[in-house]
Amino acid sequence: MFAVTATQTDPDNPLKGLTLGERPDPTVPDGWTTVTVKATALNHHDLWTLKGVGIRQDRLPIVLGCDASGLDENGNEVIVHSVIGTPVNGDETLDPRRSLLSEVHDGTFAEKVAVPKGNLVPKPAAISFEEAACLPTAWLTAYRMLFDKAGVQPGSTVLVQGAGGGVSTALIALGRAGGFRVWATSRSEEKRARALELGADQVFESGARLPERVDVVMESVGAATWDHSLSSLRPGGRIVTCGATSGMVAPTQLAQVFFLQRSIVGSTMGTRDQLARLAVFLEQTGVRPIIDRVLPLTRADEGFAAMHDGGIFGKIVFTV
């Protein structure tokens, strides 16, 4: 089968290890099944893998990709939940031994992918395969951050740092549909304008002083925006962080945390049940993922190059 594989890692030149070509069909362990992939979406996770982050060298070569929609063995339209783990208190993301597809097991950038049978979610007919492929990582992460981890009610003000990426665009669209007042930041004037079109109430340059402090800050940027996120938060407010694309180490003025009783909450992915509810939420509200471009899987290298350059707004989707 045709697949997109990481064959080596290089932190300075990650695209060097990207290989497109034939791979053996997946093996199917007991309790697993195969999905014929119709569409799959690119994430920063895939770029980090090529940089050598979160992957053991003895796992290479490995098929990349976390997200997929397609057909199960009975021809049903499904979405693949990419977290492989044993639920802890009903939440598989709390399993310390969990992994994502493409970390231990081959991922979704292929004609077929093997997954546990319990990881399949029905795809609503109203959502296209391309749209559904955007959900399992970026959109599920945003859904969990907003409706589980944020701890605020509709009408609250939510600041989204770094408008443009998959998670941040999902946060804006879902936040608008969920009744939040959404503010967004970006260094790019074009991305700020597009964030307004997407549903943001106000947009600001990165690091700008805000008209007032916000209830929650949604963080996926990390070091570059961390100080601004903390200083933009009202007393008693909360930062929800799911990643750090600009750097993992960010100094924190601890007095701003304990004296003003602010909270910092980590959030990773979401559960299989949350993915199912997210699909229903999109079906009921009419909200759809923002897709920057759709490419055939045979041109996946173009999508990786675009993400590496940073000039995208929304998701890059590959069709098979």
WOPE-V262819 format. One record per residue. N is the residue number from 0. RES is the residue in three letters. SS is DSSP state (H for helix, E for strand, C for the rest). PSI is psi in radians with two decimals (999 if undefined). BURIAL is 1 if it has 24 or more other C-alpha atoms within 12 Angstrom, else 0. Layout:
N & RES & SS & PSI & BURIAL
N & RES & SS & PSI & BURIAL
This chain:
0 & MET & C & 2.71 & 0
1 & PHE & E & 2.42 & 1
2 & ALA & E & 2.82 & 1
3 & VAL & E & 2.10 & 1
4 & THR & E & 2.54 & 1
5 & ALA & E & 2.03 & 1
6 & THR & C & -0.30 & 1
7 & GLN & C & 2.91 & 1
8 & THR & C & 2.61 & 1
9 & ASP & C & 1.96 & 0
10 & PRO & C & -0.44 & 0
11 & ASP & C & -0.51 & 0
12 & ASN & C & 1.26 & 0
13 & PRO & H & -0.54 & 1
14 & LEU & H & -0.20 & 1
15 & LYS & H & -0.56 & 0
16 & GLY & H & 0.14 & 1
17 & LEU & E & 2.12 & 1
18 & THR & E & 2.22 & 1
19 & LEU & E & 2.25 & 1
20 & GLY & E & -2.86 & 0
21 & GLU & E & 2.45 & 0
22 & ARG & C & 2.73 & 1
23 & PRO & C & 2.61 & 0
24 & ASP & C & 2.65 & 0
25 & PRO & C & 2.54 & 1
26 & THR & C & 2.62 & 0
27 & VAL & C & 1.80 & 0
28 & PRO & C & 2.91 & 0
29 & ASP & C & 2.36 & 0
30 & GLY & C & -0.02 & 0
31 & TRP & E & 2.99 & 0
32 & THR & E & 3.06 & 1
33 & THR & E & 2.61 & 1
34 & VAL & E & 2.28 & 1
35 & THR & E & 1.99 & 1
36 & VAL & E & 2.25 & 1
37 & LYS & E & -0.65 & 1
38 & ALA & E & 2.64 & 1
39 & THR & E & 2.66 & 1
40 & ALA & E & 2.57 & 1
41 & LEU & C & 2.45 & 1
42 & ASN & C & 2.80 & 1
43 & HIS & H & -0.48 & 1
44 & HIS & H & -0.68 & 1
45 & ASP & H & -0.67 & 1
46 & LEU & H & -0.70 & 1
47 & TRP & H & -0.66 & 1
48 & THR & H & -0.78 & 1
49 & LEU & H & -0.38 & 1
50 & LYS & H & -0.18 & 1
51 & GLY & C & 0.15 & 1
52 & VAL & C & 2.21 & 0
53 & GLY & C & 0.26 & 0
54 & ILE & C & 2.32 & 1
55 & ARG & C & 2.47 & 0
56 & GLN & H & -0.49 & 0
57 & ASP & H & -0.08 & 0
58 & ARG & H & -0.25 & 0
59 & LEU & C & 2.56 & 1
60 & PRO & C & 2.62 & 1
61 & ILE & E & 2.47 & 1
62 & VAL & E & 2.27 & 1
63 & LEU & C & 3.02 & 1
64 & GLY & C & 2.28 & 1
65 & CYS & C & -0.56 & 1
66 & ASP & C & 2.50 & 1
67 & ALA & C & 2.62 & 1
68 & SER & E & 2.66 & 1
69 & GLY & E & -2.61 & 1
70 & LEU & E & 2.32 & 1
71 & ASP & C & -3.06 & 1
72 & GLU & C & -0.30 & 0
73 & ASN & C & 0.09 & 0
74 & GLY & C & 0.15 & 0
75 & ASN & C & 2.50 & 0
76 & GLU & E & 2.17 & 1
77 & VAL & E & 2.84 & 1
78 & ILE & E & 2.44 & 1
79 & VAL & E & 2.16 & 1
80 & HIS & C & 2.17 & 1
81 & SER & C & -0.03 & 1
82 & VAL & E & 2.15 & 1
83 & ILE & E & 1.86 & 1
84 & GLY & C & 2.92 & 1
85 & THR & C & 2.18 & 0
86 & PRO & C & 2.39 & 0
87 & VAL & E & 2.01 & 0
88 & ASN & C & 0.71 & 0
89 & GLY & C & 0.13 & 0
90 & ASP & E & 1.87 & 0
91 & GLU & H & -0.32 & 1
92 & THR & H & -0.20 & 1
93 & LEU & H & -0.11 & 0
94 & ASP & C & 2.04 & 0
95 & PRO & C & -0.26 & 0
96 & ARG & C & 0.14 & 0
97 & ARG & C & 2.82 & 0
98 & SER & E & 2.93 & 1
99 & LEU & E & 2.67 & 1
100 & LEU & C & 2.41 & 1
101 & SER & C & 0.08 & 1
102 & GLU & C & -0.87 & 1
103 & VAL & C & -0.72 & 1
104 & HIS & C & 2.63 & 1
105 & ASP & C & 2.53 & 1
106 & GLY & C & -2.74 & 1
107 & THR & C & -0.06 & 1
108 & PHE & C & 1.12 & 1
109 & ALA & E & 2.95 & 1
110 & GLU & C & -0.52 & 1
111 & LYS & E & 2.64 & 1
112 & VAL & E & 2.46 & 1
113 & ALA & E & 2.32 & 1
114 & VAL & E & 2.74 & 1
115 & PRO & E & 2.50 & 1
116 & LYS & H & -0.58 & 1
117 & GLY & H & -0.08 & 1
118 & ASN & H & 0.12 & 1
119 & LEU & E & 2.37 & 1
120 & VAL & E & 2.36 & 1
121 & PRO & E & 2.38 & 1
122 & LYS & C & 2.11 & 1
123 & PRO & C & 2.46 & 1
124 & ALA & C & -0.49 & 0
125 & ALA & C & -0.23 & 0
126 & ILE & C & 2.26 & 1
127 & SER & C & 2.85 & 1
128 & PHE & H & -0.69 & 1
129 & GLU & H & -0.75 & 1
130 & GLU & H & -0.76 & 1
131 & ALA & H & -0.57 & 1
132 & ALA & H & -0.35 & 1
133 & CYS & C & -0.23 & 1
134 & LEU & H & -0.75 & 1
135 & PRO & H & -0.45 & 1
136 & THR & H & -1.29 & 1
137 & ALA & H & -0.87 & 1
138 & TRP & H & -0.60 & 1
139 & LEU & H & -0.72 & 1
140 & THR & H & -0.81 & 1
141 & ALA & H & -0.73 & 1
142 & TYR & H & -0.81 & 1
143 & ARG & H & -0.72 & 1
144 & MET & H & -0.79 & 1
145 & LEU & H & -0.87 & 1
146 & PHE & H & -0.07 & 1
147 & ASP & H & -0.95 & 0
148 & LYS & H & -0.43 & 1
149 & ALA & C & -0.62 & 1
150 & GLY & C & 0.46 & 1
151 & VAL & C & 2.87 & 1
152 & GLN & C & 2.80 & 0
153 & PRO & C & 2.49 & 0
154 & GLY & C & -0.27 & 0
155 & SER & C & 2.76 & 1
156 & THR & E & 2.20 & 1
157 & VAL & E & 2.22 & 1
158 & LEU & E & 2.18 & 1
159 & VAL & E & 2.05 & 1
160 & GLN & C & 2.39 & 1
161 & GLY & C & 0.97 & 1
162 & ALA & C & 2.34 & 1
163 & GLY & C & -0.69 & 1
164 & GLY & C & 3.04 & 1
165 & GLY & H & -0.81 & 1
166 & VAL & H & -0.78 & 1
167 & SER & H & -0.71 & 1
168 & THR & H & -0.63 & 1
169 & ALA & H & -0.71 & 1
170 & LEU & H & -0.72 & 1
171 & ILE & H & -0.86 & 1
172 & ALA & H & -0.79 & 1
173 & LEU & H & -0.67 & 1
174 & GLY & H & -0.73 & 1
175 & ARG & H & -0.83 & 1
176 & ALA & H & -0.48 & 1
177 & GLY & C & -0.01 & 1
178 & GLY & C & 0.26 & 1
179 & PHE & C & 2.70 & 1
180 & ARG & E & 1.99 & 1
181 & VAL & E & 2.18 & 1
182 & TRP & E & 2.61 & 1
183 & ALA & E & 2.65 & 1
184 & THR & E & 2.68 & 1
185 & SER & E & 2.61 & 1
186 & ARG & C & -0.35 & 0
187 & SER & C & 2.19 & 0
188 & GLU & H & -0.68 & 0
189 & GLU & H & -0.75 & 0
190 & LYS & H & -0.57 & 1
191 & ARG & H & -0.73 & 1
192 & ALA & H & -0.72 & 1
193 & ARG & H & -0.56 & 1
194 & ALA & H & -0.66 & 1
195 & LEU & H & -0.75 & 1
196 & GLU & H & -0.56 & 0
197 & LEU & H & -0.37 & 1
198 & GLY & C & -0.02 & 1
199 & ALA & C & 2.46 & 1
200 & ASP & C & -0.69 & 1
201 & GLN & E & 2.67 & 1
202 & VAL & E & 2.67 & 1
203 & PHE & E & 2.69 & 1
204 & GLU & E & 2.62 & 1
205 & SER & C & 2.29 & 1
206 & GLY & C & -0.01 & 0
207 & ALA & C & 2.61 & 0
208 & ARG & C & 2.30 & 0
209 & LEU & C & 2.76 & 1
210 & PRO & C & -0.53 & 0
211 & GLU & C & 2.87 & 0
212 & ARG & C & 2.64 & 1
213 & VAL & E & 2.89 & 1
214 & ASP & E & -0.68 & 1
215 & VAL & E & 2.49 & 1
216 & VAL & E & 2.29 & 1
217 & MET & E & 2.03 & 1
218 & GLU & E & 2.15 & 1
219 & SER & C & 0.04 & 1
220 & VAL & C & -0.80 & 1
221 & GLY & C & -2.27 & 1
222 & ALA & C & -0.69 & 1
223 & ALA & C & -0.49 & 1
224 & THR & C & -0.02 & 1
225 & TRP & H & -0.82 & 1
226 & ASP & H & -0.72 & 1
227 & HIS & H & -0.68 & 1
228 & SER & H & -0.79 & 1
229 & LEU & H & -0.73 & 1
230 & SER & H & -0.31 & 1
231 & SER & C & -0.06 & 1
232 & LEU & E & 2.38 & 1
233 & ARG & E & 2.80 & 1
234 & PRO & E & 2.33 & 0
235 & GLY & E & 0.00 & 0
236 & GLY & E & -3.07 & 1
237 & ARG & E & 2.38 & 1
238 & ILE & E & 2.27 & 1
239 & VAL & E & 2.07 & 1
240 & THR & E & 2.34 & 1
241 & CYS & C & -0.03 & 1
242 & GLY & C & -3.12 & 1
243 & ALA & C & 1.25 & 1
244 & THR & C & -0.35 & 1
245 & SER & C & -0.01 & 0
246 & GLY & C & 2.46 & 0
247 & MET & C & -0.35 & 0
248 & VAL & C & 2.07 & 0
249 & ALA & C & 2.00 & 0
250 & PRO & C & 2.46 & 0
251 & THR & C & 2.21 & 0
252 & GLN & C & 1.77 & 0
253 & LEU & H & -0.48 & 0
254 & ALA & H & -0.56 & 0
255 & GLN & H & -0.35 & 1
256 & VAL & H & -1.01 & 1
257 & PHE & H & -0.68 & 0
258 & PHE & C & -0.66 & 0
259 & LEU & C & 0.11 & 0
260 & GLN & C & 0.75 & 0
261 & ARG & C & 2.74 & 1
262 & SER & E & 2.55 & 1
263 & ILE & E & 2.06 & 1
264 & VAL & E & 2.25 & 1
265 & GLY & E & 2.57 & 1
266 & SER & C & 2.29 & 1
267 & THR & C & 2.13 & 1
268 & MET & C & -2.42 & 1
269 & GLY & C & 3.00 & 1
270 & THR & C & 2.94 & 1
271 & ARG & H & -0.70 & 1
272 & ASP & H & -0.64 & 1
273 & GLN & H & -0.62 & 1
274 & LEU & H & -0.72 & 1
275 & ALA & H & -0.72 & 1
276 & ARG & H & -0.62 & 1
277 & LEU & H & -0.76 & 1
278 & ALA & H & -0.70 & 1
279 & VAL & H & -0.68 & 1
280 & PHE & H & -0.77 & 1
281 & LEU & H & -0.71 & 1
282 & GLU & H & -0.70 & 0
283 & GLN & H & -0.58 & 0
284 & THR & H & -0.36 & 0
285 & GLY & C & -0.01 & 0
286 & VAL & C & 2.43 & 1
287 & ARG & C & 2.59 & 1
288 & PRO & C & 2.56 & 1
289 & ILE & C & 2.10 & 1
290 & ILE & E & 2.11 & 1
291 & ASP & E & -0.77 & 1
292 & ARG & E & 2.71 & 1
293 & VAL & E & 2.23 & 1
294 & LEU & E & 2.61 & 1
295 & PRO & E & 2.63 & 1
296 & LEU & H & -0.49 & 1
297 & THR & H & -0.24 & 1
298 & ARG & H & 0.51 & 1
299 & ALA & H & -0.51 & 1
300 & ASP & H & -0.54 & 1
301 & GLU & H & -0.69 & 0
302 & GLY & H & -0.74 & 1
303 & PHE & H & -0.74 & 1
304 & ALA & H & -0.69 & 0
305 & ALA & H & -0.73 & 1
306 & MET & H & -0.69 & 1
307 & HIS & H & -0.62 & 1
308 & ASP & H & -0.43 & 0
309 & GLY & C & 0.13 & 1
310 & GLY & C & 0.79 & 0
311 & ILE & C & 2.77 & 1
312 & PHE & C & 1.85 & 1
313 & GLY & C & -2.73 & 1
314 & LYS & E & 2.59 & 1
315 & ILE & E & 2.18 & 1
316 & VAL & E & 2.41 & 1
317 & PHE & E & 2.35 & 1
318 & THR & E & 2.59 & 1
319 & VAL & C & 999 & 1
